[in-house]
Each structure stands twice: as C-alpha cells, then as structure tokens.
Amino acid sequence: MRVLAVHLSHRSEPVRIAAAKLIEQQRRQSSIPLIAAGDFNSTPLGFPKVKTDKSGQSALSMLLKSGEYTTMPVD
C-alpha cells in the first residue's frame, strides 16, 4: 500500500486541480493501492463556500468523480 501525505495550496483552486491531476496520475501508474490523506483545501461541488476554477470544477470533486476516492470527515 502507498500513502501520500497531501497539503494542497490554500490560495488557488486551479493550482489544487493541477496537484489533484498529479495525485490521480500517481494512482493510475501502479496497481498498488494508494491512500491520499491530508489537507486538500478543496470542497466538493454543491457544498457551501465551494471554490472552483473557470470551468466550474474543484480539485476534490475531480478526484471523487473518478470513483476511486472516498472522503472521511474530520472530527
């Protein structure tokens, strides 16, 4: 199993999306399961205060849309 510690930019959703694409690329390059955990600084579409790029996408929604990721709430 691979574990990736994540702390994405807090200033720019386009930068977070670029980082999320790299995370997804890493997941696809190996058959070994990947846990990506940390601060994504992104909110799924439909949540209050969601920030998006020009296309209306958020980094977290992009990852969740693949069907390969799940989220766990922070207590």
VEXBA-629812 format. One record per residue: residue number from 1; x, y, z of N, C-alpha, C in turn. Coordinates in nm, 2 decimals. Last residue first. Layout:
% VEXBA-629812
+-----+--------+--------+--------+--------+--------+--------+--------+--------+--------+
|   n |    n.x |    n.y |    n.z |   ca.x |   ca.y |   ca.z |    c.x |    c.y |    c.z |
+-----+--------+--------+--------+--------+--------+--------+--------+--------+--------+
| NUM |      X |      Y |      Z |      X |      Y |      Z |      X |      Y |      Z |
...
+-----+--------+--------+--------+--------+--------+--------+--------+--------+--------+
//
This chain:
% VEXBA-629812
+-----+--------+--------+--------+--------+--------+--------+--------+--------+--------+
|   n |    n.x |    n.y |    n.z |   ca.x |   ca.y |   ca.z |    c.x |    c.y |    c.z |
+-----+--------+--------+--------+--------+--------+--------+--------+--------+--------+
|  75 |  -1.32 |   1.50 |   1.27 |  -1.39 |   1.53 |   1.39 |  -1.36 |   1.66 |   1.45 |
|  74 |  -1.36 |   1.51 |   0.92 |  -1.27 |   1.54 |   1.03 |  -1.35 |   1.56 |   1.16 |
|  73 |  -1.49 |   1.25 |   0.71 |  -1.50 |   1.37 |   0.78 |  -1.39 |   1.39 |   0.89 |
|  72 |  -1.35 |   1.11 |   0.43 |  -1.38 |   1.09 |   0.57 |  -1.38 |   1.22 |   0.64 |
|  71 |  -1.42 |   1.01 |   0.09 |  -1.38 |   1.11 |   0.19 |  -1.42 |   1.06 |   0.33 |
|  70 |  -1.27 |   0.82 |  -0.17 |  -1.38 |   0.85 |  -0.08 |  -1.32 |   0.95 |   0.02 |
|  69 |  -1.19 |   0.74 |  -0.51 |  -1.16 |   0.80 |  -0.38 |  -1.28 |   0.82 |  -0.30 |
|  68 |  -1.27 |   0.65 |  -0.76 |  -1.16 |   0.58 |  -0.69 |  -1.12 |   0.63 |  -0.55 |
|  67 |  -1.44 |   0.80 |  -0.90 |  -1.49 |   0.68 |  -0.83 |  -1.39 |   0.60 |  -0.76 |
|  66 |  -1.38 |   1.04 |  -1.02 |  -1.32 |   0.92 |  -1.08 |  -1.38 |   0.79 |  -1.02 |
|  65 |  -1.50 |   1.23 |  -0.86 |  -1.57 |   1.19 |  -0.98 |  -1.51 |   1.06 |  -1.04 |
|  64 |  -1.31 |   1.28 |  -0.67 |  -1.42 |   1.20 |  -0.63 |  -1.50 |   1.15 |  -0.75 |
|  63 |  -1.13 |   1.45 |  -0.81 |  -1.09 |   1.32 |  -0.76 |  -1.21 |   1.23 |  -0.73 |
|  62 |  -1.31 |   1.66 |  -0.87 |  -1.24 |   1.59 |  -0.98 |  -1.19 |   1.45 |  -0.93 |
|  61 |  -1.37 |   1.75 |  -0.61 |  -1.48 |   1.69 |  -0.70 |  -1.42 |   1.61 |  -0.81 |
|  60 |  -1.12 |   1.85 |  -0.53 |  -1.18 |   1.74 |  -0.46 |  -1.29 |   1.67 |  -0.55 |
|  59 |  -1.09 |   2.07 |  -0.71 |  -0.99 |   1.96 |  -0.71 |  -1.06 |   1.83 |  -0.64 |
|  58 |  -1.38 |   2.16 |  -0.90 |  -1.30 |   2.18 |  -0.78 |  -1.21 |   2.05 |  -0.78 |
|  57 |  -1.50 |   2.35 |  -1.19 |  -1.45 |   2.23 |  -1.13 |  -1.38 |   2.26 |  -1.00 |
|  56 |  -1.57 |   2.55 |  -1.36 |  -1.66 |   2.51 |  -1.26 |  -1.63 |   2.38 |  -1.18 |
|  55 |  -1.38 |   2.65 |  -1.52 |  -1.47 |   2.55 |  -1.58 |  -1.57 |   2.50 |  -1.48 |
|  54 |  -1.22 |   2.82 |  -1.36 |  -1.31 |   2.88 |  -1.46 |  -1.41 |   2.78 |  -1.52 |
|  53 |  -1.26 |   2.64 |  -1.04 |  -1.18 |   2.71 |  -1.15 |  -1.28 |   2.77 |  -1.25 |
|  52 |  -1.42 |   2.71 |  -0.73 |  -1.40 |   2.64 |  -0.85 |  -1.30 |   2.71 |  -0.94 |
|  51 |  -1.51 |   2.66 |  -0.39 |  -1.44 |   2.74 |  -0.49 |  -1.41 |   2.65 |  -0.61 |
|  50 |  -1.79 |   2.65 |  -0.18 |  -1.71 |   2.58 |  -0.27 |  -1.64 |   2.68 |  -0.36 |
|  49 |  -1.97 |   2.74 |   0.02 |  -1.84 |   2.81 |   0.00 |  -1.74 |   2.73 |  -0.09 |
|  48 |  -2.14 |   2.43 |   0.07 |  -2.13 |   2.58 |   0.09 |  -1.98 |   2.62 |   0.07 |
|  47 |  -2.12 |   2.19 |  -0.20 |  -2.10 |   2.23 |  -0.06 |  -2.10 |   2.38 |  -0.05 |
|  46 |  -2.13 |   2.16 |  -0.47 |  -2.26 |   2.15 |  -0.40 |  -2.24 |   2.18 |  -0.26 |
|  45 |  -1.82 |   2.00 |  -0.51 |  -1.92 |   2.08 |  -0.57 |  -2.05 |   2.06 |  -0.49 |
|  44 |  -1.61 |   1.96 |  -0.22 |  -1.68 |   1.91 |  -0.33 |  -1.79 |   2.01 |  -0.39 |
|  43 |  -1.32 |   2.17 |  -0.16 |  -1.46 |   2.13 |  -0.12 |  -1.53 |   2.07 |  -0.24 |
|  42 |  -0.99 |   2.19 |  -0.05 |  -1.09 |   2.19 |  -0.16 |  -1.22 |   2.13 |  -0.10 |
|  41 |  -0.76 |   2.13 |   0.10 |  -0.80 |   2.27 |   0.09 |  -0.91 |   2.29 |  -0.03 |
|  40 |  -0.67 |   1.89 |   0.16 |  -0.68 |   1.91 |   0.02 |  -0.72 |   2.06 |   0.00 |
|  39 |  -0.47 |   1.76 |   0.39 |  -0.55 |   1.88 |   0.37 |  -0.55 |   1.92 |   0.23 |
|  38 |  -0.48 |   1.40 |   0.40 |  -0.42 |   1.53 |   0.44 |  -0.52 |   1.65 |   0.42 |
|  37 |  -0.40 |   1.12 |   0.19 |  -0.47 |   1.18 |   0.31 |  -0.40 |   1.31 |   0.35 |
|  36 |  -0.44 |   0.87 |  -0.02 |  -0.40 |   1.01 |  -0.02 |  -0.48 |   1.08 |   0.09 |
|  35 |  -0.34 |   0.55 |  -0.06 |  -0.41 |   0.63 |   0.03 |  -0.36 |   0.77 |   0.02 |
|  34 |  -0.35 |   0.32 |  -0.32 |  -0.30 |   0.45 |  -0.28 |  -0.39 |   0.51 |  -0.18 |
|  33 |  -0.25 |  -0.02 |  -0.41 |  -0.35 |   0.08 |  -0.36 |  -0.28 |   0.20 |  -0.30 |
|  32 |  -0.07 |  -0.09 |  -0.70 |  -0.07 |  -0.09 |  -0.55 |  -0.16 |   0.02 |  -0.50 |
|  31 |  -0.06 |  -0.06 |  -0.96 |  -0.17 |  -0.14 |  -0.92 |  -0.17 |  -0.15 |  -0.76 |
|  30 |   0.02 |   0.27 |  -1.09 |   0.06 |   0.15 |  -1.01 |  -0.07 |   0.07 |  -0.97 |
|  29 |  -0.06 |   0.49 |  -1.22 |   0.06 |   0.43 |  -1.26 |   0.10 |   0.31 |  -1.19 |
|  28 |  -0.29 |   0.60 |  -1.10 |  -0.31 |   0.52 |  -1.22 |  -0.18 |   0.44 |  -1.26 |
|  27 |  -0.18 |   0.75 |  -0.89 |  -0.27 |   0.63 |  -0.86 |  -0.28 |   0.54 |  -0.98 |
|  26 |  -0.04 |   0.95 |  -1.03 |   0.03 |   0.85 |  -0.94 |  -0.06 |   0.73 |  -0.91 |
|  25 |  -0.26 |   1.08 |  -1.14 |  -0.16 |   1.02 |  -1.23 |  -0.08 |   0.91 |  -1.15 |
|  24 |  -0.39 |   1.18 |  -0.91 |  -0.46 |   1.08 |  -1.00 |  -0.36 |   1.01 |  -1.09 |
|  23 |  -0.19 |   1.36 |  -0.84 |  -0.23 |   1.26 |  -0.75 |  -0.29 |   1.15 |  -0.83 |
|  22 |  -0.20 |   1.53 |  -1.06 |  -0.08 |   1.46 |  -1.03 |  -0.10 |   1.34 |  -0.94 |
|  21 |  -0.45 |   1.64 |  -1.03 |  -0.42 |   1.56 |  -1.15 |  -0.30 |   1.48 |  -1.13 |
|  20 |  -0.42 |   1.78 |  -0.79 |  -0.51 |   1.66 |  -0.79 |  -0.48 |   1.58 |  -0.92 |
|  19 |  -0.25 |   1.99 |  -0.89 |  -0.20 |   1.89 |  -0.80 |  -0.28 |   1.76 |  -0.79 |
|  18 |  -0.44 |   2.12 |  -1.05 |  -0.32 |   2.06 |  -1.11 |  -0.26 |   1.96 |  -1.02 |
|  17 |  -0.63 |   2.19 |  -0.85 |  -0.67 |   2.10 |  -0.95 |  -0.55 |   2.03 |  -1.02 |
|  16 |  -0.47 |   2.37 |  -0.71 |  -0.52 |   2.25 |  -0.64 |  -0.56 |   2.15 |  -0.74 |
|  15 |  -0.45 |   2.57 |  -0.90 |  -0.33 |   2.51 |  -0.86 |  -0.36 |   2.37 |  -0.79 |
|  14 |  -0.72 |   2.64 |  -0.92 |  -0.65 |   2.59 |  -1.04 |  -0.52 |   2.52 |  -1.00 |
|  13 |  -0.77 |   2.74 |  -0.66 |  -0.83 |   2.62 |  -0.70 |  -0.76 |   2.56 |  -0.82 |
|  12 |  -0.54 |   2.89 |  -0.44 |  -0.58 |   2.88 |  -0.58 |  -0.64 |   2.74 |  -0.62 |
|  11 |  -0.46 |   2.89 |  -0.17 |  -0.48 |   3.02 |  -0.24 |  -0.55 |   3.00 |  -0.38 |
|  10 |  -0.37 |   2.67 |  -0.05 |  -0.49 |   2.73 |   0.01 |  -0.53 |   2.85 |  -0.07 |
|   9 |  -0.24 |   2.37 |  -0.20 |  -0.24 |   2.52 |  -0.19 |  -0.37 |   2.57 |  -0.13 |
|   8 |  -0.25 |   2.06 |  -0.01 |  -0.27 |   2.14 |  -0.14 |  -0.27 |   2.29 |  -0.10 |
|   7 |  -0.10 |   1.82 |   0.12 |  -0.14 |   1.96 |   0.17 |  -0.13 |   2.05 |   0.05 |
|   6 |  -0.09 |   1.48 |   0.18 |  -0.13 |   1.58 |   0.09 |  -0.15 |   1.71 |   0.17 |
|   5 |   0.10 |   1.19 |   0.16 |   0.06 |   1.30 |   0.25 |   0.03 |   1.42 |   0.16 |
|   4 |   0.02 |   0.87 |   0.06 |   0.06 |   1.00 |   0.01 |   0.01 |   1.11 |   0.10 |
|   3 |   0.11 |   0.54 |   0.07 |   0.04 |   0.65 |   0.14 |   0.10 |   0.78 |   0.09 |
|   2 |   0.05 |   0.22 |  -0.08 |   0.12 |   0.35 |  -0.08 |   0.04 |   0.46 |  -0.01 |
|   1 |   0.08 |  -0.12 |   0.00 |   0.00 |   0.00 |   0.00 |   0.09 |   0.12 |   0.00 |
+-----+--------+--------+--------+--------+--------+--------+--------+--------+--------+
//
